[in-house]
Amino acid sequence: MIALLQRVTHAQVVVDGATIGAIDAGLMVLVCAERNDTEKDAEQLLTRLLSYRVFSDDAGKMNRSVTDVQGGLLLVPQFTLAADTQSGTRPSFTPAAPPALGKQLFDHFVALAKQRHARVETGQFGADMKVTLTNDGPVTFWLQTKAKADK
């Protein structure tokens, strides 16, 4: 699984003109399931995400996690992160999980996040979403579960 996380001062997701998820300071995370990913991959990615130190401590060093600072977490499904862009001028989405698996793993990821973190908002799987954010820094990181031989 893949997570593209951005430290934000504000982020929101709008579907059909209505805000369905919004946070103030925290992490806006684009989440993508790849073919052959499992619930174990989702759990590993979430554990790493919640403990990843991207917020400044008193000395100004990135030494605090979203959990440490009690920041918001906005999780947004984003299958295009799995795109194969190695050749040509049109991306291939073959590496992405099929929609049913992608939704199942995103829903599992969100359910676990809500159990483990106090402030969780989400986008909507399969919807045409308008995502806005103010990236703080800018700070952006790519997290991915280890590549498997069968991917």
Helices and strands as residue ranges (DSSP letters): E 2-15, E 18-23, E 26-32, H 39-51, E 55-56, E 62-64, H 66-69, E 72-77, G 79-82, H 99-116, E 120-122, E 129-144
